[in-house]
Amino acid sequence: MWRRIGGSAKRAGYRAWTPIDRVFRPDPLLPPAHLRVYYYRSTHPRAFQAACDTVKTELLSRGLQPHHRVLDIGSGIGNLALALLDDLGGGYDGVEIHAEAVAWCQQAITPRHPSFRFHRADLVNSAYNPGGAAHASGYRFAFPDASFDYIYLGSVFTHMPVEEVEQYVREIARLLAPGGTCIASFFLLDADSRRGIAGGSSFMPFGDEDPTGRYRLHDAAVPGAAIAIDAEWVRGLYVREGLTIGDVRRGRWWDGIAHDQDIVTARLL
């Protein structure tokens, strides 16, 4: 109880700090201080800028061109959108479950850059949106088939049950244009990561294992807090949906490096 009260007090303090922070940092495209803390655990603009730089590199290094169309699933407070303002002319759509984040992006970014659009998906997540109106396992994104050249999911599949991951991968295959690229982060379970979890070196314990071996949960009471998924199961899912995995950059989350997730890059051929 005291931890919950302490957390609420901290959040209230950061929210109260936001208008003061805005006086000293008047950039209209810098997200509010309390949202920067919520997403990046720091009010300092450097933390947000680092997130922008990292995700921009992820896409540009994988071939993103100015004419491409981008779908950002889990768009948060617009780090990818803001990072690509000077590099992308083909169009950007961000989809996010966090209502306040979407509202800020719609009010701050879209009026200045109309080709960058943001949409709310009011989906249930036990950790981040427990009162959502619908479940992701049946969700269909409101875009026509083959609408995007690049789809990015940063720290999305790390918070979704496997049946929801299945639905999203089906939708990704529908939404990608032929030759399109999907870049998604995971906590992947293989021999190395299972050994790290068993040895206690993982930055999260992932102590609750599914009987089938498909996944492990960080907190069984709140499944959406974090989930690690079997790498071969993910590979099989991609194959079934017509996505060819070209590269897997292994993170070191299982060796104690916080939030260093695995990045899977796949194409629709």
N, C-alpha and C positions, 0 to 999 in steps of 0.2 A: 504493500500500500504506500509506504513512504517513498519507494522508488518512483511509483506512478505520480505521486504528488510533486516530487522533485522534478520529474520530467516535464510536467505541466507548467511548473513555475519557470523553468528554463525557457520553454517555448514562449510563454507570455513575455518574458524578459527580452527575448530576441525580437518579438513582434513590436514591443515598445521601442526598441532601439532602431527599428527600420526608418521612421521619419527623420531621426537624428542622422543616421547614416546617409540618408539621401541628401541632406544639406552639404555634407562633406564630399559626397560622391554623386554628383547630379546627373551623370550619364543616363539618359532615358532608356538605354538598352542594357543596362546592368540590372539584373533581377534584384528584387528587394532582399534586404539582409536576412530576414527570417527564412526566406525560401532558399537562399544560398546555404544557410546552415543546415536546413532540412535535407538538402541534396548532397552537399559537399563538406558538411561538418566544420565550416569556417565562414566567417563574415568577410574575410579578406578577398578582394577581387582576384588576387593571384590564384587562389584555389579554383575559382570558376574559370579563369582564363586557361589554366592548365587543362581542365576538362574539355574546353573548346578545342584547344590545340591537339589534344590526344585523339579525339574523335575525328577531327578533320584529317589528320594523318592516316587514320584507319581507312577512310574512303579514298583519299587521293592516291595513296600507295597501292590501291586495288583498282585503279583505272578510271575513277570518276572524272567525267568531262563536263564542261559548262552546259552542254545541251541536254544532259541526262535529267530524268525525272526521279526524284527521291521520295521514298516513304520512310519516315522515322517512327517506328513503333516503340512507344515509351519515350516520348519526346521531352518529358520533364519540363525544365524551365528554359528550354530553347538553346542548349549549348551547341548542338549540331547545326541548327538553323543559323544562329549568329556566327558560327565559324565559317559557314558557306556563303554568307551574304555577297561577298565579292567574287565568288568562284562558280556560282550556279545560276544559270538562266533558264533551265528547262522546267523548273517548278519544284516545289517542296511541299509535302503534307506531313504534319506531325499528328500522331494520335496518342492520347495520354488519359489515364484514369483519374489523375489528381486534378480536381476541378479548379483549384486556385492557380495552379501552374498554367493550365490551359487559358484561363481568363487573363492572366498577366501577359502571356504570349500574344493572345488575340488583341489586347489593348496596346501593347508596346511595340510589337514587331510588325504585325500585318499591315497596319495603317501606313507605316513607313516603307514596307516592302510587300506589296500586295500578292506577289507570286509565292509568298511563304504563308501557308495557311495552317491552322491548328484546330483540332477536333477533339471533343470529349467522348470517351467511351466509358460509360458508367457501368463497369464490370466488377463483379465481386472479386476481391482479393482479401484473404483473411488477415494479412498484415497491413495493407495499405488502403483498402477500400471495402471494409467488411459489410457495409450497407449498400453495396452496388445493386443495380436494378436487374442485371442479367449475368449469366455465367459465360465465361470465355469459351467453354467447351462447345457452345453452339453459336459463337459469334461470327458474323459475316461482315467484313469491312465494307464501308459504303463507297466503294470505287469499282469501276468496270474492270473486266478482265484485261490483263496485259497493260496495266496503266503505268507501270514503273520500271525503270532500268536498274535502280538500286533500292534495296530494302535493308534497313539497319535496325537491329534490336540490341541495345546495350543494357545489360543487366535486367532483362525481361524474362527469359527462359530460366533464369536463376531463382525466380519467385513463382513459378507456375507448375501446378500438378501436370503429370505427363499427359492426361487426356486433353488438357488445354493446349499443351505444346503440340500435340497431334493436330488439333484443329487449326492452330496458327500456321503450322507448316503447310497444311493443305491450302490455306488462304494465300500464303506467300507464293506457292506454285501457281495459283490462279492469277495473282496480281502482277507477277513478273512478266515482262515482255520476253520473247525468245532471246536467249543470250544474256538475260538479266542476271544480276548478282545479288545474293543475300549474304549479309555479314551479321553474325549473331554470336553473342557471348553465352557461355555455359560454365558450370562446374561439372566437368566430365569425370566419370568414374572409370578408371582403368587400373592396371596392376600398380602403377606408381602412386596414384592418388588414394587408392584403397590402403596401400601400405602406410602412407602418410597419416591417414585418418586413424588407422589401427594403432600407430605409434604415438599419436597425440600431437603431431606437428602441424596438422591442418589449422588454419586460422579460425575456422569454425569446426566444432566437433562432429557434426553430421552423425549423431549417435543413433538415430532411429532408422533402421533399414527395412525397406519393403521386403516382404517374404519372397517375392519373385526376383529380387536383386536388381530391379530396374532403376531404383533411386534410393537415396538416403535423405532424411530431413534433418535440418538443424534443430527444429523445435516441433515435435509432433502436435503440440497444442495449437500452434500457429503455422500450418504448413507453408503458407506464403512467405514466411520469414526468409527462408533460403532452402534450395533443393539442389542436390547433386544427382546427375542422371547418367546412367550407364552409356558409355561412349558407343558401344556397338549397337545398342538400341537406337540411339540418335542416328547413327549411320544408316541403319535399316529403314528408319522412318524417311530420311531424305531420299533414299533410293526409291522407295515406294511412291513418293510424290514427284519423281522425275527430276530431282535436284542432284547434281553431281558435285561432291565435295572435292575442291581443288587444293585446299590448304587448311591445316589445323595448327594454329599457334598456341602451344601449350603454356598456360600460366603456371604460377608457382603457389597458388592459393593453398594447396595441400602440403606445402613445405613451409608455411608460416608467413607468407607474404600476403598481407591483407588485400582482398578485392582484386588480386591479379588473376583475372578470369581467363578461361580458354576461349579463343576466337575461331569460329568455324566460318570459312568462306566457301560458298557453293554457287553454282550457276545452273540456270534452267536452259538446257540444251535443246 
